[in-house]
Amino acid sequence: MSGPVVIAVDGPAASGKGTLARRLAAELGYAYLDTGLLYRAVGLGLINSGRDPADENAATAAATVFDVASTDFTHPALRNEKTGNAAGIVAAFPPVRAALVEVQRRFATNPPGDAPGVVLDGRDIGTVIWPDAIHKFFIEAKIEERARRRVKELQDRGDTVIPALVLQEMRERDERDRTRAVAPLAPAADASVINTTNLNAEATFALAMSIIR
């Protein structure tokens, strides 16, 4: 293969894909991009400017000028549920996806720091963004377990949460992701599917590394 090596890690929210992708990038010395944060950043920008995430024109305009280098991916508001819901809405717009697909491909082609490879964490990496990825993982878990993890994550941050509401919003997000017309959430035909319902982060990492090796 010419150019940087690409590893695709896809899956629904709170499946453990982000934790795995970060561990793989650190282990291999690759650049890492949480592509879901691109959609969250667009959604948060709309919220902060008083615009409706359901406004396709506004969302498209924001995505068209999106710049990875100037975005603060550590901003805590990117991780809250309101932003997550906004991300699910803007991600369903084909022009938004088209604009951010190009952002992701540029990152993979020219990783920061001249890294020899990249780990892209998302929902359509192996199917749309980089179908020629040398390794493709699809990480999944039962929705009840994913909701439990998300509740714990939010509570650990000091947020007040209603578990039933978190589960409901996760079901709605899953439905939007799996039924959208463009790039629906689904494992690539040649992806290694890992169910983490009964696996901790260490076991998931060990299994993924054994597949890579």
Secondary structure, DSSP 8 states (H G I E B T S, - for coil): --S-EEEEEE--TTSSHHHHHHHHHHHHT-EEEETHHHHHHHHHHHHHTT--TT-HHHHHHHHHT--STT--TT-GGGGSHHHHHHHHHHTT-HHHHHHHHHHHHHHHHS-GGG-SEEEEEESSIIIII-TT-SEEEEEE--HHHHHHHHHHHHHHTT----HHHHHHHHHHHHHHHHH-SSS-S---TT-EEEE-TT--HHHHHHHHHHHH-
